Amino acid sequence: MNLKYNIHIRDRHRTIAAIDNFTIPQNGVTFLFGESGIGKSMISKAIYGLLDPDELQININSKNYQDYLNEALTKEIKKNSFFVFQEPSSHLNPLLKLKKQLAEGSLIYAKNEQEILSRLWNTTNDSSIKKILNIYPKPYRPSGGEKQRILLAMAFKKINVLSNQNNPSLPTFFVFDEPTGSLDNNYRNLFLNILFEKYRQKPFTTLIITHDYSIISEVYRKYPHLLERIHFMELVRKDEASVSLNDFYAEEYLNWLDRTRRKTHDLQEIKSSPNKTLLKLENGFEVFGRRFSIYKDAGHTMPAPLVIRRGELIYLKAASGVGKTTLAKIVMGLIPAKKLHLNLSGFKITEKKTRKFWQKRIWGKKASLVFQHADEALNLNAGVKDIFAGLKTSKKLTANILKFKLKELFDNGVSDSFLNKKTAFLSGGQKQRLNLLRALILDADLIILDEPLNGLDFNSIKKILAILEKKRMEGKGLLMISHNEEIFDSVVDEDHVYYLNYV
């Protein structure tokens, strides 16, 4: 038996999410993809019973939300399940030490807590874990990744509690909302390993919300024997107010990845002219009291200047928090750095250059930047068309040209009502596409892209990569910063990869 829901959610002004036949295979593992802000989290919270009926108008299966919450099945599912929130701080209590929170409610009856923590931290050092457990969680302590692993440990403890009950018909609904958003691939794979190990012991209904398409490769590589019980689904926008749940064909992603790898290999013989250097950042600069270095190898043994020529796509790698975004902002003159020696489109730049120089000579002319977070880059109170007002483009940006550009990235067409829609009311994926287009439309020689695929669905990812390839063929230089390593390792050959680290 599957769990089936018709869901309609609105606030005082508009419909937030509406979907018919949201079906979750019972005792299966479902990976749910879809652009950011399309409603994946809200729909899941509605089913689980986490929304406030006083703040939102919610209807599930033709029942008002309060009646749905009072149903015996809803109560039983919530009792036997766990919800891992996308933002762990929204769940953790700052007034309780983490070790206390790990033993709240039914979790106190769970066994093997230490084993779960050791595996999630990939360590046998109990003292390092004990230090974390004695912390009262604060915004920046422990780290986001550590908080996320604490919530995962709670979920696994709850699964252990259920495993000890000899009742295979218990209804369950374990939701993992972006469970690996703050984890690198190694810790992501540790999470998957524990999850599927426990699933093999006793199946439970699981929904994993993610933007990490490389998780598909890991599942196919490590867990092919479970593929009959694993489902890949995608939430797709039907119109401005409603969405549908579609099958996501994993083979399409894997085949696309393979074709991209082969194409990249074939293009390795295409060399850029050495006389067309757009950027050269000499190795070594200081910012925030740290000295940073750039390398040509992952082991950080081969220091080298960062060089970008016309027609090159360069991929900059570093661990999360090391300073990739900081480097991008230094190149754009948004953050001052000491001992800076930068050549950008023929301009020799040191730490003495003033902000006025960047405004007059660089911004939007020689270089443009796609910011990591669309909400920080866009005026959320402006209409969509107003986001592009005042941009100094090579050709006049008429309404027709703007519509044509927008249609390259928006599947459902670009109506006048969409052009006038307040940016704050767009989904995260829609805002990210505007964020990208706003930088690309300037037609600068150097384009820096900081996490450009954030919050995008697979179809949008393919479109963005096609546009970037077109820009590269036009002779633009592109600097890519992204945690989507599987995708960009396929797009960029090793000769065009650099590594950043601080000393």
C-alpha positions as CSV (number, residue, x, y, z in Angstrom):
1,M,0.0,0.0,0.0
2,N,1.3,3.5,-0.9
3,L,0.7,6.7,0.9
4,K,-1.3,9.0,-1.4
5,Y,-2.1,12.7,-0.8
6,N,-3.9,15.6,-2.5
7,I,-2.5,18.7,-0.9
8,H,-3.4,22.4,-1.2
9,I,-1.6,25.0,0.9
10,R,-2.1,28.8,0.8
11,D,-1.6,31.9,2.9
12,R,-3.8,35.0,3.0
13,H,-2.5,36.2,-0.4
14,R,-1.7,33.2,-2.7
15,T,-1.4,29.5,-3.2
16,I,1.9,28.3,-1.9
17,A,1.8,24.7,-3.0
18,A,-0.9,22.5,-4.7
19,I,-0.5,18.9,-5.8
20,D,-2.7,16.0,-6.7
21,N,-1.7,12.4,-6.1
22,F,1.6,12.9,-4.2
23,T,2.4,9.2,-3.8
24,I,5.0,7.8,-1.5
25,P,5.8,4.0,-1.9
26,Q,5.4,2.4,1.5
27,N,8.5,0.7,2.8
28,G,10.5,2.1,-0.1
29,V,13.3,4.7,-0.4
30,T,12.3,7.7,-2.5
31,F,14.8,10.4,-3.6
32,L,12.9,13.6,-4.4
33,F,14.5,16.1,-6.8
34,G,13.2,19.5,-8.0
35,E,14.2,23.1,-8.1
36,S,14.6,25.0,-4.8
37,G,11.4,26.5,-3.4
38,I,9.0,24.5,-5.5
39,G,7.4,23.0,-2.4
40,K,9.2,19.8,-1.6
41,S,9.8,20.7,2.1
42,M,6.4,22.3,2.7
43,I,4.5,19.3,1.2
44,S,6.6,16.9,3.3
45,K,6.0,18.9,6.4
46,A,2.3,19.1,5.7
47,I,2.1,15.3,5.4
48,Y,4.1,14.8,8.6
49,G,1.9,17.3,10.5
50,L,4.5,20.1,11.1
51,L,2.6,23.1,9.6
52,D,0.7,25.6,11.7
53,P,-3.1,25.5,10.8
54,D,-3.4,29.0,12.3
55,E,-0.9,30.5,9.9
56,L,-1.8,28.6,6.7
57,Q,-4.9,27.3,5.0
58,I,-4.2,23.6,4.4
59,N,-6.4,21.0,2.9
60,I,-5.3,17.3,2.6
61,N,-7.4,14.7,0.9
62,S,-10.4,17.0,1.0
63,K,-10.1,17.4,4.8
64,N,-9.1,20.6,6.7
65,Y,-5.7,20.3,8.3
66,Q,-6.9,19.9,11.9
67,D,-9.1,16.9,10.9
68,Y,-6.2,15.4,9.0
69,L,-3.9,15.8,12.1
70,N,-6.5,14.1,14.3
71,E,-6.7,11.0,12.1
72,A,-5.4,7.8,13.7
73,L,-3.1,7.1,10.7
74,T,-1.5,10.5,10.8
75,K,-0.8,10.2,14.6
76,E,0.6,6.7,14.1
77,I,2.9,7.8,11.3
78,K,4.3,10.7,13.3
79,K,4.8,8.5,16.4
80,N,6.9,6.0,14.4
81,S,9.0,8.4,12.3
82,F,11.5,11.2,12.3
83,F,11.9,14.4,10.3
84,V,15.5,15.6,9.6
85,F,15.2,19.3,8.9
86,Q,17.1,21.1,6.1
87,E,18.3,23.7,8.7
88,P,19.3,21.8,11.8
89,S,19.2,24.9,14.0
90,S,15.4,25.0,13.6
91,H,15.1,21.7,15.4
92,L,17.9,21.8,18.0
93,N,17.2,23.4,21.4
94,P,19.9,26.0,22.4
95,L,19.1,25.5,26.1
96,L,19.9,21.7,26.1
97,K,23.2,20.0,25.6
98,L,23.3,17.9,22.5
99,K,23.8,14.7,24.5
100,K,20.5,15.4,26.3
101,Q,18.7,16.0,23.0
102,L,20.0,12.7,21.7
103,A,18.1,10.9,24.5
104,E,14.8,12.8,24.4
105,G,11.5,11.0,24.2
106,S,11.6,7.5,22.7
107,L,15.2,8.0,21.7
108,I,16.2,7.1,25.2
109,Y,15.3,3.5,24.5
110,A,17.6,3.2,21.4
111,K,20.7,1.2,21.5
112,N,24.1,1.6,19.8
113,E,24.2,5.5,20.0
114,Q,28.0,5.5,20.3
115,E,28.4,3.3,17.2
116,I,26.1,5.5,15.1
117,L,28.0,8.7,16.2
118,S,31.4,7.0,15.5
119,R,30.3,6.0,12.0
120,L,28.8,9.5,11.2
121,W,32.0,11.2,12.4
122,N,34.2,8.5,10.8
123,T,36.3,8.2,14.0
124,T,37.0,5.9,16.9
125,N,38.1,8.9,19.0
126,D,35.3,9.0,21.7
127,S,36.7,12.2,23.3
128,S,36.2,14.3,20.2
129,I,32.6,13.3,20.0
130,K,32.0,13.9,23.7
131,K,33.2,17.5,23.3
132,I,30.6,18.1,20.7
133,L,27.8,16.4,22.8
134,N,28.5,18.7,25.7
135,I,27.8,21.8,23.6
136,Y,24.7,23.9,23.9
137,P,23.9,24.5,20.2
138,K,24.4,28.0,19.0
139,P,24.2,29.5,15.4
140,Y,27.9,28.9,14.8
141,R,28.7,26.2,17.3
142,P,29.0,23.4,16.5
143,S,29.4,23.6,12.7
144,G,26.5,23.2,10.3
145,G,27.8,19.8,9.2
146,E,28.1,18.6,12.9
147,K,24.6,19.8,13.6
148,Q,23.3,17.9,10.6
149,R,25.0,14.7,11.7
150,I,23.4,15.1,15.2
151,L,20.0,15.1,13.5
152,L,20.9,12.1,11.4
153,A,22.0,10.3,14.5
154,M,18.6,11.0,16.1
155,A,16.9,9.6,13.0
156,F,19.0,6.5,13.1
157,K,18.3,6.0,16.8
158,K,14.6,6.2,16.1
159,I,15.0,3.6,13.4
160,N,16.8,1.4,16.0
161,V,13.8,1.8,18.3
162,L,11.4,0.6,15.5
163,S,13.7,-2.3,14.7
164,N,13.2,-3.7,18.2
165,Q,9.5,-3.8,17.8
166,N,8.2,-7.0,16.2
167,N,5.6,-5.3,14.1
168,P,6.3,-5.2,10.3
169,S,3.1,-3.4,9.6
170,L,3.9,-0.2,11.5
171,P,3.3,2.8,9.3
172,T,6.4,5.0,9.0
173,F,7.5,8.2,7.2
174,F,11.2,9.1,7.7
175,V,11.9,12.4,6.0
176,F,15.5,13.6,5.3
177,D,15.3,17.1,4.0
178,E,18.7,17.9,2.3
179,P,20.5,15.6,4.7
180,T,23.9,16.1,3.1
181,G,23.7,19.8,2.3
182,S,26.5,20.6,4.7
183,L,28.4,17.4,4.2
184,D,31.1,16.5,1.7
185,N,30.8,13.4,-0.5
186,N,32.7,11.3,2.0
187,Y,30.3,12.0,4.9
188,R,27.3,11.8,2.5
189,N,28.4,8.3,1.5
190,L,28.7,7.4,5.2
191,F,25.1,8.5,5.7
192,L,23.9,6.4,2.8
193,N,25.8,3.4,4.0
194,I,24.1,3.5,7.5
195,L,20.7,4.3,6.0
196,F,20.7,1.3,3.6
197,E,22.2,-1.0,6.2
198,K,19.3,-0.3,8.5
199,Y,16.9,-0.5,5.7
200,R,18.0,-4.0,4.8
201,Q,17.5,-5.0,8.4
202,K,13.9,-3.7,8.5
203,P,12.4,-1.7,5.6
204,F,10.8,1.7,6.5
205,T,9.2,4.4,4.4
206,T,11.8,7.0,3.5
207,L,11.7,10.3,1.6
208,I,15.1,11.9,0.9
209,I,14.8,15.5,-0.5
210,T,18.0,16.5,-2.3
211,H,19.6,18.6,-5.0
212,D,22.6,16.3,-5.2
213,Y,22.2,14.4,-8.4
214,S,25.6,12.7,-7.9
215,I,23.8,10.7,-5.2
216,I,22.3,8.7,-8.1
217,S,25.8,7.5,-9.2
218,E,26.6,6.5,-5.6
219,V,23.3,4.5,-5.3
220,Y,23.9,2.7,-8.6
221,R,27.5,2.0,-7.8
222,K,27.1,0.7,-4.2
223,Y,23.4,-0.5,-3.9
224,P,22.3,-2.1,-7.2
225,H,20.7,-4.9,-5.2
226,L,18.2,-2.4,-3.7
227,L,17.2,-0.6,-6.9
228,E,13.8,-2.4,-7.0
229,R,13.0,-0.7,-3.7
230,I,14.5,2.7,-4.6
231,H,12.5,5.3,-6.4
232,F,13.7,8.5,-8.0
233,M,11.0,11.2,-8.3
234,E,10.9,14.9,-9.3
235,L,8.6,17.7,-8.4
236,V,7.8,19.7,-11.5
237,R,6.0,23.0,-11.9
238,K,2.7,22.8,-13.9
239,D,1.9,26.5,-13.6
240,E,2.5,29.3,-11.1
241,A,0.3,27.7,-8.5
242,S,0.6,23.9,-8.8
243,V,3.1,21.1,-9.2
244,S,3.1,17.5,-10.2
245,L,5.1,14.5,-9.0
246,N,6.9,12.8,-11.9
247,D,9.3,9.9,-12.3
248,F,12.9,11.0,-12.6
249,Y,14.8,8.6,-14.9
250,A,18.2,8.0,-13.2
251,E,19.5,6.5,-16.4
252,E,19.0,9.8,-18.2
253,Y,21.3,11.6,-15.8
254,L,23.9,8.8,-15.9
255,N,23.9,8.6,-19.7
256,W,24.1,12.4,-19.9
257,L,27.1,12.4,-17.5
258,D,28.8,9.7,-19.6
259,R,28.2,11.7,-22.9
260,T,29.5,14.8,-21.2
261,R,32.7,13.0,-20.1
262,R,33.4,11.7,-23.6
263,K,32.7,15.2,-25.1
264,T,35.1,16.8,-22.6
265,H,37.8,14.3,-23.5
266,D,37.3,15.0,-27.2
267,L,37.7,18.8,-26.6
268,Q,41.0,18.5,-24.7
269,E,42.9,19.2,-27.9
270,I,41.3,22.6,-28.2
271,K,43.8,25.1,-26.9
272,S,43.4,28.7,-26.1
273,S,45.8,31.3,-27.5
274,P,48.5,32.1,-24.9
275,N,48.3,35.8,-25.9
276,K,44.6,36.0,-24.8
277,T,45.0,36.0,-21.1
278,L,42.0,37.5,-19.3
279,L,43.1,36.9,-15.7
280,K,46.3,36.1,-13.9
281,L,46.3,36.0,-10.2
282,E,49.8,35.5,-8.8
283,N,50.0,32.8,-6.3
284,G,49.7,34.0,-2.7
285,F,47.6,36.7,-1.1
286,E,46.5,37.6,2.4
287,V,43.0,38.3,3.7
288,F,41.3,38.0,7.1
289,G,44.7,37.3,8.7
290,R,45.4,34.3,6.5
291,R,47.6,33.6,3.6
292,F,46.1,31.8,0.7
293,S,47.8,29.8,-2.0
294,I,46.7,28.3,-5.3
295,Y,47.8,24.9,-6.6
296,K,47.6,22.7,-9.6
297,D,47.2,19.5,-7.6
298,A,44.8,18.2,-5.0
299,G,47.7,17.4,-2.6
300,H,48.7,21.1,-2.6
301,T,52.3,20.4,-3.6
302,M,52.4,22.4,-6.9
303,P,51.9,26.2,-6.3
304,A,50.8,28.1,-9.4
305,P,49.2,31.4,-10.5
306,L,45.5,31.2,-11.4
307,V,45.4,31.8,-15.2
308,I,42.3,32.1,-17.3
309,R,42.5,32.6,-21.1
310,R,39.8,33.3,-23.6
311,G,37.7,30.2,-24.4
312,E,38.7,28.5,-21.1
313,L,36.4,27.1,-18.4
314,I,38.5,27.0,-15.2
315,Y,37.2,25.0,-12.1
316,L,38.4,26.1,-8.7
317,K,38.2,23.5,-6.0
318,A,38.6,23.7,-2.2
319,A,36.9,22.3,0.9
320,S,33.8,24.1,2.2
321,G,34.7,27.2,4.1
322,V,38.3,27.5,2.8
323,G,37.7,30.7,0.8
324,K,36.6,30.1,-2.8
325,T,33.9,32.7,-2.5
326,T,36.4,35.1,-0.9
327,L,38.7,34.7,-3.9
328,A,35.9,35.4,-6.3
329,K,35.1,38.6,-4.4
330,I,38.8,39.6,-4.3
331,V,39.0,39.3,-8.1
332,M,35.9,41.5,-8.4
333,G,37.2,44.1,-6.0
334,L,34.5,43.4,-3.4
335,I,37.0,42.3,-0.7
336,P,40.4,44.0,-0.3
337,A,43.4,41.6,0.0
338,K,47.0,42.2,0.9
339,K,50.0,41.3,-1.2
340,L,47.6,41.1,-4.2
341,H,49.1,40.9,-7.7
342,L,46.4,40.6,-10.3
343,N,46.3,41.2,-14.0
344,L,42.7,41.5,-15.2
345,S,42.0,42.2,-18.9
346,G,45.3,44.1,-19.2
347,F,44.9,46.1,-15.9
348,K,47.6,45.6,-13.4
349,I,45.9,45.6,-10.0
350,T,47.4,45.6,-6.5
351,E,45.8,46.3,-3.1
352,K,46.2,50.0,-3.7
353,K,43.4,50.1,-6.3
354,T,40.3,52.0,-5.1
355,R,36.7,50.9,-5.3
356,K,36.1,53.7,-7.9
357,F,38.5,51.9,-10.3
358,W,36.5,48.7,-10.1
359,Q,33.2,50.5,-10.6
360,K,34.5,52.5,-13.6
361,R,36.7,49.9,-15.3
362,I,35.7,46.3,-14.3
363,W,32.2,45.7,-13.1
364,G,29.9,44.6,-15.9
365,K,32.5,45.6,-18.5
366,K,35.5,43.4,-18.1
367,A,34.1,40.9,-15.5
368,S,30.8,39.9,-14.0
369,L,30.0,37.7,-11.0
370,V,27.1,35.2,-10.4
371,F,26.7,35.4,-6.6
372,Q,26.3,32.2,-4.6
373,H,23.0,33.3,-3.0
374,A,20.4,34.8,-5.3
375,D,18.5,36.4,-2.4
376,E,21.6,38.5,-1.7
377,A,22.1,39.5,-5.4
378,L,18.6,40.4,-6.3
379,N,16.2,43.1,-5.2
380,L,13.4,41.0,-3.8
381,N,11.0,43.9,-3.8
382,A,11.5,44.5,-7.5
383,G,9.5,43.0,-10.3
384,V,11.2,40.5,-12.6
385,K,11.7,42.9,-15.5
386,D,13.1,45.6,-13.1
387,I,15.9,43.2,-12.0
388,F,17.5,44.0,-15.4
389,A,16.8,47.7,-15.5
390,G,19.9,49.9,-15.7
391,L,22.3,47.2,-16.8
392,K,24.9,48.5,-19.2
393,T,24.6,45.9,-22.0
394,S,26.3,46.0,-25.4
395,K,22.9,46.1,-27.0
396,K,19.9,47.9,-25.7
397,L,17.9,45.5,-23.6
398,T,14.4,45.9,-25.0
399,A,11.3,44.0,-23.6
400,N,11.4,41.6,-26.6
401,I,15.1,40.8,-26.1
402,L,14.6,40.3,-22.4
403,K,11.7,37.9,-23.0
404,F,13.8,36.0,-25.5
405,K,16.6,35.6,-23.0
406,L,14.2,34.6,-20.2
407,K,12.6,31.9,-22.4
408,E,16.0,30.2,-22.7
409,L,15.8,29.3,-19.0
410,F,12.1,29.3,-18.2
411,D,10.1,26.3,-19.5
412,N,6.6,27.6,-18.9
413,G,6.9,30.7,-21.0
414,V,7.4,34.3,-20.0
415,S,4.1,36.2,-19.6
416,D,3.6,39.8,-18.8
417,S,2.3,38.8,-15.4
418,F,5.6,36.9,-14.8
419,L,7.6,40.0,-15.8
420,N,5.8,42.1,-13.3
421,K,5.8,39.5,-10.5
422,K,7.6,40.5,-7.3
423,T,10.9,38.7,-7.1
424,A,10.3,37.7,-3.5
425,F,7.4,35.5,-4.6
426,L,9.5,33.4,-7.0
427,S,10.9,30.0,-6.1
428,G,14.5,29.6,-5.2
429,G,15.2,28.0,-8.5
430,Q,13.5,30.8,-10.4
431,K,15.5,33.4,-8.5
432,Q,18.7,31.5,-9.2
433,R,18.0,31.5,-13.0
434,L,17.5,35.3,-12.8
435,N,20.7,35.6,-10.8
436,L,22.6,33.8,-13.6
437,L,20.9,35.6,-16.5
438,R,21.6,39.0,-14.9
439,A,25.4,38.3,-14.9
440,L,25.5,36.6,-18.3
441,I,23.5,39.2,-20.1
442,L,26.3,41.8,-19.4
443,D,28.5,40.0,-21.9
444,A,31.7,40.6,-19.9
445,D,35.0,38.9,-21.1
446,L,35.4,37.2,-17.7
447,I,32.5,35.5,-16.0
448,I,32.9,34.2,-12.4
449,L,30.2,31.8,-11.3
450,D,29.9,31.0,-7.6
451,E,27.7,27.8,-7.1
452,P,25.7,28.6,-10.2
453,L,23.7,25.3,-10.0
454,N,22.3,26.0,-6.5
455,G,18.7,25.0,-6.3
456,L,18.3,24.1,-9.9
457,D,16.5,21.0,-11.3
458,F,18.3,18.7,-13.8
459,N,16.6,20.3,-16.9
460,S,17.8,23.8,-15.8
461,I,21.3,22.5,-15.1
462,K,21.6,21.2,-18.7
463,K,20.4,24.5,-20.1
464,I,22.8,26.5,-18.0
465,L,25.8,24.3,-19.0
466,A,24.8,24.7,-22.6
467,I,24.7,28.5,-22.3
468,L,28.1,28.5,-20.5
469,E,29.6,26.3,-23.3
470,K,28.2,28.8,-25.9
471,K,29.9,31.6,-23.9
472,R,33.2,29.7,-23.9
473,M,33.0,29.1,-27.6
474,E,32.5,32.9,-28.1
475,G,35.8,33.4,-26.4
476,K,34.7,34.3,-22.9
477,G,36.7,33.1,-19.9
478,L,34.8,31.4,-17.1
479,L,35.8,30.7,-13.5
480,M,33.7,28.0,-11.9
481,I,33.2,27.6,-8.1
482,S,30.9,24.7,-7.3
483,H,30.4,21.7,-4.9
484,N,28.8,19.8,-7.8
485,E,32.1,17.9,-8.4
486,E,30.7,15.0,-10.3
487,I,29.1,17.3,-12.9
488,F,32.0,19.7,-13.3
489,D,34.7,17.0,-13.2
490,S,32.8,15.8,-16.3
491,V,32.6,19.2,-17.9
492,V,36.2,20.4,-17.2
493,D,39.4,18.4,-18.0
494,E,42.1,18.1,-15.3
495,D,44.4,20.7,-17.0
496,H,41.9,23.4,-16.2
497,V,41.4,22.6,-12.5
498,Y,43.0,24.6,-9.7
499,Y,43.0,24.1,-5.9
500,L,42.8,26.7,-3.2
501,N,44.1,26.4,0.4
502,Y,45.3,28.6,3.2
503,V,48.7,28.2,4.9
